[in-house]
Amino acid sequence: MLARDIKQLLGSSLLATVMVAGSLGVSPAFAQKSASPANVKIGYFNLQLVKNTTAAGDSEGLKQQAESQLRRDIEAGQKAITKARDEKKSEEDLKKIVQQVQTELAAKQQALAQLVQSQNAVETQRLMGAVNQVAKDKGLDLIVDGAGVFAGGQKVLDTGVDVTEEIVQKLNPGATTKKSAATASGETKTSTK
C-alpha cells in the first residue's frame, strides 16, 4: 500500500511539475512559436491580366464552348421528343425516347465537365510552374496574386516586386501585357492608396 501511495504522489507531483513548467513556457511541448520579424522578399502579380494575356485563360473559352454544345444537344433532344409526339408515338415509346435523351445529355454533360476540369488543372499547373520559376529567378520567397490579398495588400504593392510581365513571358514567350505596353508608351505606374 505504501508503494502505491508513493507512485500516486510521484505521479501527481510529476503532473504538477509539467503543468507549472508548461505555463511558464519552459517545456518545449507547450511552447508556441512567437511572431518575429523576418526578412521576406515578396512579389505579386495580376492573375486576371495573366489569364487575359496568355493561354492560361483558355479554360474559360472551353467552358463557354462546352455550354454552347450542351445547349445545342438539349435543343436536339427536345426536337426528337417533339417529333415523336407529333408522330403520335405510343406512351411507352415516348418514355423510351425521353429516357434515351436524358441519358445522352447526362453523359455529355459529365464528359464536358471533366474536359473543362482537366483543362483547368493543366492551366493551374502551368501557372504554378511559371510562378515558381519567376520566384526562383528573382530570388523571391513569396509571390501572391495582388487582387487576392485581404490585409496588407497596399504594403505588398508598395514594397513588393510586380512579376506579372515575367510570368506572362514564362507562359507565352514574346507576349506582352497591356500594362507593359502602356508603360513602354510613356504612361507611369499609379498607386491607389
Helices and strands as residue ranges (DSSP letters): H 2-23, E 42-45, H 47-53, G 55-57, H 58-86, H 91-138, E 142-145, G 146-148, H 153-159, E 161-162, H 164-171, H 178-184
